[in-house]
Amino acid sequence: MNDGTITLPWLVIRQDDNGNRYRVGRYATRAEAQKIADSLDSRGHKQMYWVERIGQNGTSVDD
């Protein structure tokens, strides 16, 4: 990017046992986001964690 901003297109999303979804964090690479999601998921709670990519317009996109 030429404007000096940092792009963090990878999200870690958490869904609790009631179906509520929350953004846990934004990351520069899929590998970094997946590492965080795996670490959180391994704690054995009822929550689910996964990685999504957001597009330039700010919405989630399929890989």
Secondary structure, 3 states (H helix, E strand, C coil): CCCCCCCCCEEEEEECCCCCEEEEEEECCHHHHHHHHHHHHCCCCCCEEEEEEECCCCCEECC
